[in-house]
């Protein structure tokens, strides 16, 4: 599972509870994909307390097209880690 987490207010508690729920059910978690503007402290807190890698962050895209999404994924995510290649 790749857990998607927004970067807005309230996400730390929500995301850490989601990580806990996945682990309690023995569901493998590849990492966290953040959505929204960069909030470094929030992202770092979730990664450290959750004990999961940050795979990347997808900013707000407008207009959303296949091309803008592709470009954002290539520049903002560790695609090798997502594919399992570390």
Secondary structure, DSSP 8 states (H G I E B T S, - for coil): -EEEEE-STTHHHHHHHHHHHHHHTT----EEEEESS--HHHHHHHHHHHT--EEEEE---SS--HHHHHHHHHHHB-HHHHHT--
